[in-house]
Amino acid sequence: MATLIADNVRKVFPPKFGGQSPVMAIDNITFEMRGHTFVSLVGPSGCGKSTFLNIVSQVEKPTNGKIEVKGDQGGEARIGYVFQDPRLLPWKTVIDNILYVQDGGKRAERKERANQYLKLVGLEEASSMYPGQLSGGMQQRVGIARALSISPDLLLMDEPFSHLDAITARGMREELQRLWNDARAGVLFVTHDVMEAVLLSNRVLIMSSDGVIYKDLSIDLDYPRLQTDHEVVKLQADILEMFETMEEESAKRRTNGNGPSTAEAKTAAEVATDSKASAKAATERAIAETEKTS
């Protein structure tokens, strides 16, 4: 398991064309995560969540600040990455896609390890199939098995279920809870779905649209969790209210403290009404589900 330390991390992208302004993706990101923990970065599209993952994985370099990722003994940590798309090699079989990321050693030993992780995600019978023969959910499970097969200290997951249908995504979230518990790795998970963050995480970092951490929340709920659990639904509603407050504060800053414009105020009110109505309906569904099973 790994220790990740982010110290005042800032990323500014230079203008692509003349006359454009630089774009600040993230600003003053500072936090630590250690050991077997599941941390979600949740925020609106374009707030810098994926940019931060790319900095952690060293795909991008920060403009200012620094990131440290260390293994248990203080050495270099092994990092696995699960993308929004599975990114499997279509000309290789499932087992060969996993072997592709393995370190050197005897093929038989590497193949045995790859099969262990395919079994972990319930795809041991699909090892000789090609990606094009698998459903979207199955492909993403192969991507997760591939990332886990290197025995990562830290697993980065960038909205891995965003392209799946609702039913498949729901099953994958439940399966990920089990996989995380078995793998004993730290997970840094990116999502814009508040319910997903509450369901999976024991810590949630709320990011605002200007690329800063607005709130750092601990989620003290037992695993496994279901999205119909009353506590999950209630916490989802609480966090949605935090987002409403955050957007209202952001609108005031944009107007120099004079409050949001009429259009912004109307949008905020509509978001608040829709969010509260959705949360209320979800709560009622969770209670009804509980009553059915009691």
TIGUMI-753780 format. One record per residue: x, y, z of N, C-alpha, C in turn. Coordinates in steps of 0.05 Angstrom, whole numbers, plus 5000, padded with zeros to 4 digits. Each point is the difference from the previous one (the first is absolute). Layout:
N
XYZXYZXYZ ...
end
This chain:
294
501749765000498350245000501750255000 498950224990501650244995499250235018 501850195001499550265012500250214978 497950164997500050214980499950275015 501850184993500150265012499950214978 497950154999499750234981500550265015 502050154992500750245014499850254981 497750145003499650254986500349974970 498749794989500349944971498350184983 501350114980498750194982500749934972 498050014982500649944972498750214982 501650134984499150204981500849924972 498049984982500649934973500450254983 502250024985500550244984497950024978 499650244989498150044978500849854975 498149884986500649864976500450184976 498650235000500150184978500550295010 501050164983500650285007497450145009 500350175020497750155009498349865022 500549745003498649855021501550035027 498549965022501250025026500749725010 502049985018500649745012497649895015 499949745003497749875014501149875025 498950085023500849885025498249765005 501149764999498449765004499549935029 502150015016499749955029501850205015 499250065025501550205016500149925029 502450005011500449965029498749745010 500549784985499049745009501949895021 499149975024501649915022498549805017 500949755001498849795017501949765001 499549825018501449755003498149775000 500849774990498549755003502149785005 499249825018501949795008498649735002 501449794992499149735005497549924985 498549825013497649884987497650195003 499950204983497950195001498950054972 497550084998498750054975499150305000 501550164984499550294999498950074973 497850155000498850094975500350304997 500850084976499950284992497450044984 498250165011497450034987499650304994 499050064976499650274992498950024972 499350244991498950034973502049954979 499149954976501849964977501750244996 502649964995501850224995501350125024 499649885024501150125024502949915006 501149824983502849925004500549735013 497949855003500249745013501949814985 499549974974501749824984502850114997 500350274998502650124999501649935025 498850005023501449925024500949714999 498349824991500949724997502449984981 499950154979502349994981502650105012 499750195019502450105014501049785019 498249875014500849785018501449784985 499049944976501249784985502450094983 500750265002502350124987499650024969 497549984991499450064973500350314995 499250155020500350294999501850095023 501250234997501650125021498650245012 500050045026498750235012501550264992 498650224999501250264995501550095026 498749955022501150065027499249785019 501549995023499449795019501249744994 499449805016501249734995498249785009 500449774988498649755007502149795008 499549875022501649775008498349765003 500849784988498649745003502149795008 499749895024502049815010498649745008 501549784997499149745008500349965030 499349765010500049955028502750055013 502149934987502750025011501350274993 498550184989501150264993501250014972 499949774986501149994973497950084979 500749964975498250084978497449835001 497750134998497549865001499249904972 498749774999498949904975497250124996 499550124977497550134995498549874977 497549925005498349894979498050224991 499149994975498350214989497749874985 497550065008497749914986498750254987 499849994973499150244985496950004996 499050224989497250014994499249794979 501849964981499749784980501949785008 499349754994501849785008502750014987 500250114976502650034986501449734997 498549804992501149734994501149994972 502049844996501249964973498249804985 498650094979498049834987501149754987 502650004993501149774986501249795019 499850065026501049815020497649885016 500349765008497949875016500050135028 497949935015499750115027502549945017 500849765000502349925016502650144991 500350044974502450144990499950305006 497650125002499850285008501150035028 499549815017500950025028503049935001 500949814985502949935000501650234989 498950174983501450224987501250195021 498750035023501050195020501749865021 500449744998501549865021503050044997 501449995022502950025000501149744988 502649994997501349774989499749765019 500749774989499749755015499049784982 499749765010499049784984497150054992 499349954975497350044990498049845016 500749765008498149835014499250135027 502050125014499550135025498350254997 500750154979498450254995497249934991 499749794985497349924991498349905024 501349865018498549915024499050245017 501850205002499250245015497750154986 500250024973497950134984497449865004 500049735000497549855003498850045028 501750045020499050055027498350265000 500950204986498550265000497649994982 500149844979497649964984497949855016 500949815016498149865018498850195020 501650195010499150195020497850174989 500050074974497950164988497949834985 500249735004498049834989500249954970 502450014989500349974971502149794992 500349805018502149804994499349844975 497449984993499249844977500350164974 500650265002500250174977502950064992 501949855011502950074996500949984971 498849824984500849974973498450164980 498150165010498450174983501450264993 499050144980501150264992498150225010 501150245005498350215011497450054985 500149984973497650044984497849805005 500649785013498049805006498850045028 500850215014499150055027498150245001 498350005020498350235004501650235012 498950245001501450235012500849955029 498149885015500649955028502249795004 500049804983502149795001502750124993 500050174980502650134992501150175023 498250145014501050175022501049825023 498849775004501049825021502749894992 500549964974502749924992502050225006 499150254995501850235006500650025029 498149945017500550005029501949775008 499549764988501849775006502850064991 500350134977502750084990501450185019 498650205011501250195019500749865026 498349825009500549865025502349794998 500449914975501949784996502950085005 500650265001502750095007500350045030 498049915015500050035030500650295008 498350194992500650285005499950085029 501650195008499750125027497850204999 499650134977498050204996498649964973 497449995001498449964976498550264993 500650114976498750244990497749924982 497650115004497749934984498650264991 499950034974499050254988497249954988 497950045016497349964991499649744984 500849775012500149754985497249904992 497950095012497349904993498350204985 501250224992498450224988498849934973 501249804986499049934973498349755001 499449905024498349765002497150075005 498249824992497250055006499549985030 497850115010499550035028500049735015 498949794988499849745014502849885002 501550014978502749895001501850155019 499850275000501650165018499349945029 497549965006499249945027501349745010 500049804983501349755007503050035003 501250164983502950045002500850155025 498350185009500750155025499949805024 498149825000499849815021502449814999 500849924976502349824997502650145008 500350264994502450155007500450015030 497950025015500349995029501449755010 499149774988501349755007502949984991 500550094975502749994989501950175017 499150245008501750185016500649875026 498149875012500549875026502049784997 499849844979501849784996502850094991 500250214984502650094989501750145021 498850125020501550145021501750224989 499150144979501550224989498550265007 501450224999498750265002498850074973 497750135000498650084975499550305000 500850134977499350284996498150004975 497550075005497949964981498850264991 499750054974498950244990497149964990 498250175008497249984991498750275001 497850044985498350235003497349915012 499849755008497649885010500149985030 498450175014500150015029499249735012 497949884990499249745010502349794998 501450004978502249814996502250055021 500650265005502150065019499249915028 497550055008499149915027500049705002 499149874979499849705000502749875004 502050114987502649864999502150095021 499850255009502350125013499850005030 502350025013500050075029501050285004 500650144977500750285001499350134973 498850245001499250134976501250295000 501450074979501050274996498350134979 498550215008498350154982501750224987 500049994973501550214985498150194987 500750265001498450204988500850044970 498350154986500550044972502650164994 501150145020502550144996502449845009 499749745003502249825004501349995028 498450065020501049985028498349805016 501149915022498549825017498350175019 497349964997498150155016499549885027 499749735001499549865025501549735000 500849925023501349745005498249845020 498649804990498049865017500849715005 499649915024500349725007497349864998 499949764988497649854997500149755018 498750015022500249795020497649824999 499849854978497849804996501349734995 498649795010501049734997499849914971 501949824993499949874974499049715004 498749884980499450114973497650195002 499950194981497850194998498449974975 497450065002498250014977499150284996 499450074975499250284995497250065010 498549795008497450045012500150015030 502449965012500250035029499250285009 498450015022499050265009502350195006 502149905013502350175008501450114976 500349834979501350094975498450224987 497449964998498250204987500150265015 499849995027500050245016502650164997 502249855001502650144997500350124972 499049864980500050114973498550274999 497750015013498450255001501650225014 501349935022501650205015502250114983 501449834984502250104984498950164977 497849934989498850164978499350285010 499250025025499550275012502650165002 502249865007502650135001500750114972 499549854979500550094973498450254994 497550015009498350234995501250255014 500949965025501250225014502650094987 501649814991502550064986499550164975 498049934984499450144975499050285006 498450035021499050275008502450185008 501849895016502450155008501750084976 500349814981501550054976498850224983 497350004998498650214985500450275013 500050015026500550265014502850104995 501949824999502850094995500250114972 498649884981500150094972498850284997 498250075018498750274998501150185022 502449945010501350175020498450045026 498749795008498550005025497350134999 499150074976497450134997497749804996 500749755002498049794997499849924971 498849774994499849904973498150174983 500449994974498250144982497349865001 498050124987497349885000500149734988 501549974977500149744987501449795017 502250085014501549825017498349925024 498550195011498349945023497849814992 498950044976497949824991501149724996 502449984988501249744996500649865026 501150155020500649885026497549905013 497850164998497549925012498949754987 500249984973499149774986501649755007 502750035002501749785008499249905028 499650205019499349935027497449845001 498050104985497449875000500249724988 501449974978500349744987501549815018 502250105012501649825017498549915024 498550185013498549925024497849814993 498750054977497849824991501149724994 502450004987501249744993500849855026 501250155018500949885025497649895016 497850165000497649915015498949744987 499950004974498949764986501849765005 502750045000501949785005499749905028 499650195019499649925028497549825003 497850094987497549855001500449724988 501549984978500549744988501749825019 502050125013501649855018498449895024 498250175010498449925023498149774991 498850034976498249804990501549744996 502550014989501649764996500649875027 500650165020500649895027497649865011 497650124996497649885011499349744986 500749984974499549754985501749775011 502550065008501949805008499849945030 498550165015499849965029497849825008 
end
